[in-house]
């Protein structure tokens, strides 16, 4: 028996991610996947007795990039451990344990758990019928944080199932499995689960069929996210319900131009341009910020402290600012924490993190 464990934070690109070296590469998959199960001609044999996968937190929207742009964050995320289990009915999966933040709020029924839903989808894609699997989920992300908590669980589970059977599926299918999970848990959007699986910045170009474009942020550039999370839960469904049903042409034109500037800032490594664009949303942020106590004051404090830009991470309540220096990021985070307490009467915690370029990956395995 061979045991191999690696750092959960160290970027370890799974085999399916090697194609991502081409920044112009687009990924396509058809939403009619359920009618094509299984995707493999024969049921694959398990390669490992057990595996452990990690999937990073994500920042979605990034201001004007609502529902089509997101990125992965290094050092924060969820873990999924998966084992062959003779006590589980062949072709099925059982959730044996959930630990970490708000574990008691999550169902162990795989049909109602984001990790379970994604795992089941990958099993269907692979045509797994002869073995049962046992899954344990370790939550490193709080629920309703605006950091892609459900997507991280789904991404880690999808990668774990794929890897235990030899990594037969590519990123397209893994994102589809995660998207199925997101649809049931927080809404049909891939701007969290795609970057959690693929790493880096990912633009969702289309949903039918799903088209994803990985945006390559220059390797030589430094990018730090200042993430400040208050003790306040902002459920995605509630925050989506607050969105306007109609927008005027001037706001449409403005947000379109800012979204273009945001993408240009990513590709050019222009952090000042990127920050200015992500701070300029006139459609989504103005409707959500008032629902998060102190958010407007927090954004102002971040900019005054030297951040290039600041906005709501995902649906909130986490605020995210961007900067090119870690020490300055710590100082900015301190001011944002003070602003949450002063303006919103909320205690908050700050983290300064780099961009995660690798995405979900295998971090441990035990051979059969």
Residue pairs with C-beta under 8 A, 6 or more apart in sequence:
1 49
1 366
1 367
2 366
2 367
3 365
3 366
3 367
4 364
4 365
4 366
5 52
5 363
5 364
6 12
6 363
6 364
7 363
8 54
8 77
8 79
8 363
9 54
9 74
9 75
11 74
11 199
11 356
11 357
11 358
11 361
12 358
12 361
12 362
12 363
13 20
13 199
13 358
13 359
13 361
14 159
14 163
14 167
14 359
14 360
14 361
14 362
15 167
16 162
16 167
16 169
16 170
16 171
16 174
17 171
17 198
17 199
17 358
17 359
17 361
19 25
19 170
19 171
20 171
20 198
20 199
20 200
20 214
23 214
23 215
23 216
23 267
25 213
25 214
26 205
26 211
26 212
26 213
27 171
27 172
27 175
27 198
27 210
27 211
27 212
27 213
27 214
28 172
28 209
28 210
28 211
28 212
29 172
29 173
29 175
29 176
29 209
29 210
30 36
30 209
30 210
31 176
31 207
31 208
31 209
31 210
33 39
33 125
33 173
33 176
34 124
37 124
37 125
37 127
38 124
38 125
38 126
38 127
39 125
39 126
39 127
39 168
39 169
39 173
40 125
40 126
40 127
40 168
42 127
43 126
43 127
43 128
43 129
43 130
44 126
44 128
44 165
44 166
44 168
45 165
45 166
46 84
46 131
46 164
46 165
46 368
47 163
47 164
47 165
47 166
47 368
48 163
48 164
48 365
48 366
48 367
48 368
49 83
49 84
49 366
49 367
49 368
50 81
50 82
50 83
50 84
50 164
50 365
50 366
51 81
51 82
51 160
51 163
51 164
51 362
51 364
51 365
51 366
52 79
52 80
52 81
52 82
52 160
52 362
52 363
52 364
52 365
53 79
53 80
53 82
53 156
53 157
53 159
53 160
53 163
53 360
53 361
53 362
53 363
54 77
54 78
54 79
54 156
54 360
54 361
54 363
55 77
55 78
55 80
55 151
55 152
55 153
55 154
55 155
55 156
55 159
55 196
55 197
55 359
55 360
56 72
56 73
56 74
56 75
56 76
56 77
56 152
56 196
56 199
56 356
56 359
56 360
57 72
57 73
57 76
57 77
57 140
57 141
57 147
57 148
57 149
57 152
57 196
58 70
58 71
58 72
58 73
58 147
58 148
58 151
58 152
58 191
58 192
58 193
58 195
58 196
58 314
59 70
59 71
59 73
59 146
59 147
59 148
59 225
59 227
59 313
59 314
59 320
60 67
60 69
60 70
60 148
60 189
60 191
60 192
60 313
60 314
60 315
61 67
61 69
61 70
61 191
61 281
61 284
61 311
61 312
61 313
61 314
62 69
62 70
62 71
62 262
62 278
62 311
62 320
63 258
63 262
63 277
63 278
63 279
63 280
63 281
63 285
63 309
63 311
64 255
64 256
64 258
64 259
64 262
64 277
64 278
64 280
64 281
64 283
64 284
65 191
65 203
65 259
65 262
65 263
65 278
66 281
66 283
66 284
67 189
67 191
67 204
68 191
68 203
68 204
68 205
68 259
69 191
69 201
69 202
69 203
69 204
69 259
69 262
69 263
70 148
70 191
70 192
70 194
70 195
70 201
70 202
71 195
71 200
71 201
71 202
71 355
71 356
72 195
72 196
72 198
72 199
72 200
72 355
72 356
72 357
72 358
72 359
73 147
73 225
73 227
73 353
73 354
73 355
73 356
74 353
74 354
74 355
74 356
75 351
75 353
75 354
75 356
76 140
76 141
76 147
76 227
76 351
76 353
77 140
77 141
77 152
77 156
77 196
78 100
78 115
78 137
78 138
78 139
78 140
78 141
78 149
78 152
78 153
78 156
79 137
79 138
79 140
79 156
79 363
80 115
80 119
80 135
80 136
80 137
80 138
80 153
80 156
80 157
80 159
80 160
81 135
81 136
81 138
81 160
81 364
82 119
82 133
82 134
82 135
82 136
82 157
82 160
82 161
82 164
83 133
83 134
84 131
84 132
84 133
84 134
84 164
84 368
85 94
85 132
85 133
85 134
86 132
87 94
87 132
87 134
88 94
88 132
88 133
88 134
89 132
90 129
90 130
90 131
90 132
91 123
91 128
91 129
91 130
91 131
91 132
92 132
92 133
93 110
93 116
93 119
93 120
93 123
93 132
93 133
93 134
93 135
93 161
94 110
94 132
94 133
94 134
94 135
95 108
95 109
95 110
95 113
95 115
95 116
95 134
95 135
95 136
95 137
96 108
96 134
96 135
96 136
97 136
97 137
98 106
98 108
98 113
98 136
98 137
98 139
99 136
99 137
99 138
99 139
100 137
100 138
100 139
100 140
101 139
101 140
101 141
101 142
101 143
102 139
102 142
102 143
103 139
105 143
106 113
106 137
106 139
106 143
107 113
109 116
110 116
110 117
110 119
110 120
110 135
111 117
111 120
112 184
113 137
113 153
114 150
114 151
114 153
114 154
114 157
114 181
114 182
114 184
114 185
115 135
115 137
115 153
115 154
115 156
115 157
115 181
116 135
116 157
117 154
117 180
117 181
117 184
117 185
118 153
118 154
118 155
118 157
118 158
118 161
118 177
118 178
118 180
118 181
119 133
119 135
119 157
119 158
119 160
119 161
119 177
121 158
121 176
121 177
121 180
121 181
122 157
122 158
122 161
122 162
122 169
122 173
122 174
122 177
123 133
123 161
125 169
125 173
125 176
125 177
126 161
126 162
126 165
126 168
126 169
128 165
133 161
133 164
135 157
135 160
137 153
137 156
137 157
139 149
139 153
140 152
141 147
141 148
141 149
141 152
142 149
142 229
142 233
143 149
143 233
144 233
144 234
144 235
144 236
144 315
144 317
145 229
145 233
145 234
145 313
145 314
145 317
145 318
146 229
146 234
146 312
146 313
146 314
146 315
146 316
146 317
146 318
147 227
147 229
147 313
147 314
147 318
148 192
148 193
148 196
148 314
150 181
150 182
150 185
150 186
150 192
150 236
151 178
151 181
151 182
151 192
151 193
151 196
152 192
152 196
153 181
154 177
154 178
154 181
154 182
154 185
154 193
154 196
155 174
155 178
155 193
155 196
155 197
155 359
155 360
156 360
157 181
158 174
158 177
158 178
158 197
158 360
159 174
159 197
159 360
159 361
159 362
160 362
162 168
162 169
162 174
163 362
163 365
171 197
171 198
172 210
172 212
174 197
174 360
175 190
175 193
175 194
175 197
175 198
175 210
175 212
176 210
178 190
178 193
178 194
178 196
178 197
179 188
179 190
179 193
179 210
181 193
182 188
182 189
182 190
182 192
182 193
186 236
186 237
187 236
187 237
187 240
188 207
189 204
190 204
190 207
190 210
190 212
191 202
191 204
192 314
194 202
194 204
194 212
195 201
195 202
195 359
196 359
196 360
197 359
197 360
198 212
198 214
198 359
199 356
199 357
199 358
199 359
199 360
200 214
200 215
200 216
200 217
200 355
200 356
200 357
200 359
201 214
201 215
201 216
201 217
201 266
201 355
202 212
202 213
202 214
202 215
203 212
203 213
203 214
203 215
203 263
204 210
204 211
204 212
205 211
205 212
205 213
215 263
215 266
215 267
216 267
217 223
217 266
217 267
217 269
217 355
217 357
218 268
218 269
220 269
221 269
221 271
221 324
222 324
222 325
222 354
223 269
223 271
223 322
223 324
223 354
223 355
224 322
224 323
224 324
224 325
224 326
224 329
224 352
224 353
224 354
225 320
225 321
225 322
225 329
225 352
225 353
225 354
225 355
226 302
226 307
226 320
226 321
226 322
226 323
226 329
226 332
226 333
226 336
226 350
226 351
226 352
227 313
227 318
227 319
227 320
227 333
227 350
227 351
227 352
227 353
228 298
228 318
228 319
228 320
228 321
228 333
228 336
228 337
228 340
228 348
228 349
228 350
228 351
229 317
229 318
229 348
229 349
229 350
229 351
230 292
230 293
230 294
230 317
230 318
230 340
230 344
230 346
230 347
230 348
231 346
231 347
231 348
232 292
232 293
232 317
232 344
232 346
233 317
234 291
234 292
234 315
234 316
234 317
235 315
236 314
236 315
239 288
239 291
239 315
239 316
240 315
242 287
242 288
242 291
243 284
243 287
243 288
244 283
244 287
247 283
251 282
251 283
252 283
254 280
254 282
255 281
255 282
255 283
258 277
258 280
258 281
259 277
261 273
261 276
261 277
262 274
262 277
262 278
264 270
264 273
265 271
265 272
265 273
265 274
265 275
265 276
265 277
266 274
271 308
271 322
271 323
271 324
272 308
274 308
274 309
274 322
275 307
275 308
275 309
275 310
275 321
275 322
276 308
276 309
277 309
278 309
278 310
278 311
278 322
279 299
279 303
279 309
279 310
279 311
281 311
285 311
285 312
288 295
288 312
288 315
288 316
289 295
289 296
289 299
289 312
290 296
291 316
292 312
292 316
292 317
292 344
293 340
293 343
293 344
293 345
293 346
294 339
294 340
294 341
294 342
294 343
294 344
294 345
294 346
295 312
295 316
295 317
295 319
295 344
296 343
297 339
297 340
297 342
297 343
297 344
298 310
298 319
298 336
298 339
298 340
298 343
298 344
299 310
299 311
299 319
300 339
301 335
301 336
301 338
301 339
302 310
302 319
302 321
302 332
302 335
302 336
302 339
303 309
303 310
303 321
304 335
305 331
305 332
305 335
305 336
306 323
306 328
306 331
306 332
307 321
307 322
307 323
307 332
308 321
308 322
308 323
308 324
309 321
309 322
310 319
310 320
310 321
310 322
310 336
311 319
311 320
312 318
312 319
312 320
313 319
313 320
319 336
319 340
321 329
321 332
321 333
321 336
323 329
323 332
326 352
329 352
330 350
330 352
333 350
333 351
333 352
334 350
336 348
336 350
337 348
337 349
337 350
340 346
340 347
340 348
341 347
341 348
